[in-house]
């Protein structure tokens, strides 16, 4: 029989190993975040999970599912939590709002702000709120304010906040979050754009919010007033297009026929690496770029490349489409990026896509090349265009250096 002492010793050992792994991955940029992760007993916020799972650096744990099995709340992977805390650059004494509660991240925030600071964590789900409150009290972090609220409206009674950390996938940035920022405020938010999500650290500027800090991430979608369901357009039973724009129209019959038409291959001569940076560039380059999802069966049959099983940016024009792929090529450092295209205008669409690949490789192939700005606008006024992603309450503008 395992004793409490043995469990505590095992948890401490696994926590130290997780911290070491995160450090080797280059996640920690500050001693404060590393110390917080080394201090908070993560396993006590993951009741029922094996210790090895609780302290796996890249493993998210689902806390609650709906009747269909979809995740409603999760304990995010320690890796992305630490990354977002580093993006936030939290200082002792700050007031911090966490949007989306689970308890563990709020405990990390409490360690960072210290006794002089304030942490408010809010969630729309009463069951999650009670669970988070119980876990925080049991682990000695009862000073965290746990609030039941639709966080789309923020928590005005506790504002202003020096930092707002969002731990659910947000499709837009509510005006309440901006209004409840202090003068030195920063919002760190997993923002969903055209089928991809990036954790973006936004600071104030004269016209809205601006950022040069963004990281790959994945989160369960926001609930409540901020909920948004991306449109899924079936092409066949095994292929679909995912996109933001509810008005965009497609010739689904022509695209379905194009899938099984002869495939055109066109190679760029450019290296394939940093796929997350390339994906952001492609997905936001034009409104005609959507996310293509296909079944593994079609990939196994050689109809489509394996990349479609995970979702890949696809340029769709009329009854033709093109999407990114790669092949081994030592001359480009290991892999070369290229395009597979289908349909009557396959060559034209492929050439447009390859030009984007070459432009990114020659001008923007590095970390942090994107500058991301959020510009508030009257509801529904934003229009999608090249490097502009339209939202309900504003526009995300992306420029590349």
C-alpha positions in Angstrom: 0.0 0.0 0.0 1.4 3.4 -1.0 1.7 5.8 2.0 1.0 9.5 1.9 4.7 10.1 2.4 5.6 7.9 -0.6 3.1 9.8 -2.7 4.5 13.2 -1.7 8.0 12.1 -2.4 7.1 10.7 -5.8 5.2 13.9 -6.7 8.1 16.1 -5.6 10.5 14.1 -7.7 8.2 14.2 -10.7 7.7 17.9 -10.3 11.4 18.5 -10.2 11.8 16.4 -13.3 9.1 18.4 -15.1 10.8 21.7 -14.2 14.1 20.3 -15.5 12.5 19.3 -18.8 10.8 22.6 -19.2 14.1 24.3 -18.6 15.9 22.2 -21.1 13.2 23.1 -23.6 14.0 26.7 -23.2 10.6 27.6 -21.8 11.7 29.5 -18.7 12.9 33.0 -19.3 12.7 34.1 -15.7 13.6 32.6 -12.3 10.1 33.7 -11.0 8.1 31.4 -13.3 10.5 28.5 -12.9 10.2 28.9 -9.1 6.4 29.0 -9.2 6.1 25.9 -11.3 8.6 24.1 -9.0 6.5 25.2 -5.9 2.8 24.5 -6.8 1.7 20.8 -6.4 0.1 20.3 -9.8 -1.1 16.8 -9.0 -3.5 18.2 -6.3 -5.4 20.0 -9.1 -5.6 16.8 -11.2 -7.6 14.6 -8.9 -7.8 11.0 -10.2 -5.0 11.3 -12.7 -1.8 9.3 -12.4 1.1 11.4 -11.0 3.1 10.7 -14.2 0.3 12.3 -16.2 -0.1 15.3 -13.9 3.6 16.0 -14.3 4.0 15.4 -18.0 5.4 18.6 -19.4 3.3 18.5 -22.6 0.2 16.7 -21.5 -3.2 18.5 -21.1 -5.7 16.8 -18.8 -9.4 17.0 -19.5 -11.3 18.0 -16.4 -14.9 18.0 -17.8 -16.6 16.9 -21.0 -20.0 17.5 -22.4 -22.5 14.7 -23.2 -20.9 14.2 -26.6 -17.4 13.8 -25.2 -16.1 17.2 -26.2 -13.8 18.9 -23.7 -15.4 21.7 -21.7 -12.5 22.4 -19.3 -9.0 21.1 -19.1 -5.8 21.5 -17.1 -3.5 22.8 -19.8 -0.1 21.4 -20.5 2.5 22.8 -18.1 4.6 23.8 -21.1 2.0 26.2 -22.5 1.0 27.5 -19.1 4.7 28.4 -18.4 5.0 30.0 -21.9 2.0 32.2 -21.3 3.2 33.2 -17.9 6.5 34.3 -19.4 4.6 36.2 -22.1 2.7 38.0 -19.3 5.8 39.1 -17.4 3.9 39.3 -14.1 5.5 41.3 -11.3 4.9 41.2 -7.5 2.0 43.3 -6.4 0.1 43.2 -9.7 -3.6 42.6 -10.0 -4.3 39.7 -12.4 -7.5 38.4 -13.9 -7.6 34.8 -15.2 -10.4 34.1 -17.7 -11.2 30.4 -17.4 -10.6 28.7 -14.2 -9.1 25.4 -13.1 -7.2 26.3 -10.0 -3.6 25.3 -10.9 -2.8 28.3 -13.1 -4.4 30.6 -10.5 -2.0 29.2 -7.9 0.9 29.9 -10.2 -0.3 33.4 -10.6 -0.6 33.8 -6.8 3.0 32.8 -6.5 4.0 35.4 -9.0 2.1 38.3 -7.6 3.0 37.5 -4.0 1.1 38.5 -0.8 0.8 42.1 -2.0 -0.8 41.2 -5.3 -4.3 40.1 -6.2 -5.5 37.2 -8.4 -9.1 36.9 -9.6 -10.0 33.7 -11.5 -13.4 33.6 -13.3 -15.3 30.8 -15.0 -18.8 30.5 -16.4 -19.3 26.9 -15.2 -20.4 26.7 -11.5 -19.1 23.1 -11.2 -15.6 24.2 -12.3 -15.7 27.3 -10.1 -16.5 25.1 -7.0 -13.8 22.6 -7.9 -11.2 25.4 -8.4 -12.1 27.0 -5.1 -11.8 23.7 -3.2 -8.5 22.9 -4.8 -7.1 26.4 -4.1 -8.2 26.3 -0.5 -6.8 22.8 0.0 -3.4 23.8 -1.3 -3.0 27.0 0.7 -4.1 29.5 -2.0 -7.4 30.5 -0.5 -6.5 34.2 -1.1 -7.3 33.8 -4.8 -10.7 35.2 -5.6 -12.7 32.6 -7.5 -15.7 34.1 -9.3 -18.7 32.6 -11.2 -19.1 34.9 -14.2 -19.3 35.1 -18.0 -15.8 36.4 -18.4 -16.7 38.0 -21.7 -17.8 40.9 -19.5 -14.6 40.7 -17.4 -14.9 41.2 -13.6 -15.6 45.0 -13.3 -16.0 44.9 -9.5 -12.3 43.9 -9.2 -10.9 46.0 -12.1 -8.5 47.5 -13.2 -6.1 44.6 -13.9 -2.4 44.8 -14.7 -2.6 41.5 -16.5 -5.5 39.5 -18.0 -4.6 35.9 -18.8 -7.1 34.0 -20.9 -7.0 30.2 -20.6 -9.7 29.4 -23.2 -9.6 29.7 -27.0 -11.1 33.2 -27.7 -12.3 34.1 -31.1 -12.4 37.9 -30.4 -11.3 40.3 -27.7 -14.2 41.7 -25.8 -14.3 45.5 -25.2 -14.6 44.7 -21.4 -11.1 43.2 -21.3 -9.6 46.3 -22.9 -11.6 48.6 -20.7 -10.6 46.8 -17.5 -6.8 47.0 -18.3 -4.7 49.3 -16.2 -2.4 51.8 -17.8 0.4 49.2 -17.7 -2.0 46.4 -18.7 -1.3 43.4 -20.9 -3.6 40.7 -22.2 -2.3 37.2 -23.0 -5.0 35.4 -25.0 -5.1 32.2 -27.1 -6.7 33.9 -30.2 -8.4 31.8 -32.8 -7.8 33.0 -36.4 -8.9 31.1 -39.6 -8.6 27.7 -38.0 -5.4 28.2 -36.0 -4.7 29.5 -32.5 -1.8 31.5 -31.1 -1.2 32.7 -27.6 -0.6 36.5 -28.1 0.6 39.0 -25.6 -1.1 42.3 -26.4 -0.1 45.7 -24.9 -1.9 49.0 -25.4 -1.0 51.4 -28.1 -2.7 54.6 -29.5 -5.3 52.7 -31.6 -5.9 49.4 -29.8 -3.6 46.6 -28.9 -0.3 45.6 -30.4 2.0 42.5 -30.0 5.2 41.0 -31.2 5.0 38.0 -28.8 3.0 35.0 -30.0 3.3 31.2 -29.5 1.7 28.1 -30.8 -1.0 26.7 -28.5 -4.4 24.9 -28.3 -7.2 25.4 -25.9 -10.9 24.4 -25.4 -13.1 27.1 -27.0 -14.6 30.0 -25.0 -18.1 29.5 -23.6 -20.8 32.1 -22.9 -21.2 35.4 -24.8 -17.8 35.0 -26.4 -18.5 31.6 -27.9 -18.0 31.3 -31.6 -18.2 28.2 -33.9 -16.1 28.2 -37.0 -17.9 27.2 -40.1 -17.3 23.7 -41.4 -18.1 23.2 -45.1 -18.3 19.5 -46.1 -16.8 18.8 -49.6 -17.2 15.0 -49.4 -17.8 12.6 -46.5 -14.1 12.6 -45.9 -13.1 16.2 -46.7 -14.1 19.6 -45.2 -13.1 23.2 -45.2 -12.9 25.1 -41.9 -13.1 28.9 -41.9 -14.2 32.0 -39.9 -16.3 33.8 -42.6 -19.9 32.6 -42.5 -20.6 34.4 -45.8 -17.9 32.9 -48.0 -19.3 30.6 -50.7 -17.8 27.5 -52.3 -18.5 25.4 -55.3 -18.6 22.2 -53.3 -19.6 20.0 -56.3 -16.6 21.2 -58.4 -14.2 20.9 -55.4 -15.5 17.3 -54.7 -14.8 16.4 -58.4 -11.3 18.1 -58.1 -10.3 15.9 -55.2 -10.1 12.8 -57.4 -8.7 14.6 -60.5 -5.0 14.2 -61.3 -2.8 15.9 -58.8 -0.4 18.7 -59.8 2.9 19.0 -57.8 4.9 22.2 -57.7 8.0 22.6 -55.5 9.3 25.9 -54.2 13.0 25.2 -53.7 12.7 26.7 -50.2 13.4 25.0 -46.9 10.5 23.6 -44.9 11.0 24.4 -41.2 9.4 26.4 -38.4 5.9 25.1 -39.6 4.1 27.1 -36.9 5.5 30.4 -38.2 4.8 29.4 -41.8 1.3 28.3 -40.9 0.5 31.7 -39.4 1.8 33.5 -42.5 -0.2 31.3 -44.9 -3.4 31.3 -42.9 -3.5 35.1 -42.7 -2.1 35.9 -46.1 -5.5 36.0 -47.9 -9.2 35.3 -47.1 -9.1 32.7 -49.8 -6.8 30.6 -47.5 -8.9 28.2 -45.4 -8.1 25.1 -43.4 -8.4 21.8 -45.3 -9.2 18.7 -43.2 -9.2 15.2 -44.7 -9.5 11.6 -43.5 -6.5 9.4 -42.9 -8.1 6.9 -45.4 -7.7 9.4 -48.2 -4.1 10.0 -47.2 -3.4 6.3 -47.0 -4.8 5.9 -50.5 -2.5 8.7 -51.8 -5.4 10.9 -52.8 -4.3 13.7 -50.4 -1.1 14.2 -48.4 -0.9 13.2 -44.7 -0.8 16.9 -43.7 -4.6 17.2 -44.3 -5.3 14.8 -41.4 -4.1 17.5 -39.0 -5.5 20.4 -41.0 -3.5 22.4 -43.5 -3.9 25.9 -45.0 -5.5 25.5 -48.4 -5.9 28.2 -51.2 -9.4 27.7 -52.7 -10.3 29.4 -55.9 -13.5 28.3 -57.7 -13.4 24.6 -58.2 -9.6 24.3 -57.6 -7.5 24.2 -54.5 -3.9 23.9 -53.4 -2.2 23.0 -50.1 1.2 22.8 -48.6 3.3 19.7 -48.4 7.0 18.7 -48.1 9.6 16.3 -49.4 13.1 15.3 -48.3 15.7 17.5 -49.9 19.2 17.8 -48.4 19.9 20.9 -50.5 17.3 22.8 -48.5 18.5 21.6 -45.1 16.5 18.4 -44.9 13.0 19.2 -46.3 11.7 21.3 -49.2 8.3 22.9 -49.1 5.9 22.5 -52.0 2.3 22.4 -53.2 -0.2 19.7 -54.2 -3.0 21.2 -56.3 -6.3 19.8 -57.7 -8.9 21.1 -60.2 -9.1 22.8 -63.6 -7.1 25.8 -62.4 -4.6 23.7 -60.5 -1.5 25.3 -62.1 -2.7 28.9 -61.4 -3.6 28.2 -57.8 -0.4 26.2 -57.2 1.8 29.0 -58.5 0.1 31.6 -56.3 0.7 29.3 -53.3 4.3 28.6 -54.2 4.9 32.4 -54.4 3.7 32.7 -50.8 6.0 29.9 -49.7 9.0 31.6 -51.4 8.1 35.0 -50.0 8.0 33.6 -46.5 11.3 31.7 -46.9 13.2 34.7 -48.4 11.7 37.5 -46.2 10.2 36.2 -43.0 11.8 32.8 -42.1 12.6 33.4 -38.5 10.9 33.5 -35.1 8.8 36.5 -34.2 8.7 38.1 -37.6 5.0 38.9 -37.3 3.6 42.1 -35.7 0.0 41.6 -34.6 -2.3 44.5 -34.0 -5.9 44.4 -32.8 -8.0 47.4 -33.9 -11.4 47.9 -32.2 -14.2 48.7 -34.7 -18.0 49.1 -34.6 -19.6 45.6 -34.4 -19.5 43.9 -37.8 -17.5 46.7 -39.5 -14.3 44.8 -40.1 -13.8 43.2 -43.5 -11.4 40.3 -44.3 -8.5 41.1 -46.6 -4.8 40.3 -47.1 -3.2 40.2 -43.6 -6.5 41.3 -42.0 -8.7 38.9 -40.1 -12.1 40.3 -39.4 -13.7 39.8 -36.0 -17.0 40.9 -34.5 -15.7 43.8 -32.6 -12.5 44.7 -34.5 -9.8 43.5 -36.9 -6.6 41.6 -36.4 -3.9 43.1 -38.6 -0.8 41.1 -39.2 2.4 42.6 -40.8 5.7 40.9 -41.4 9.2 42.2 -41.0 
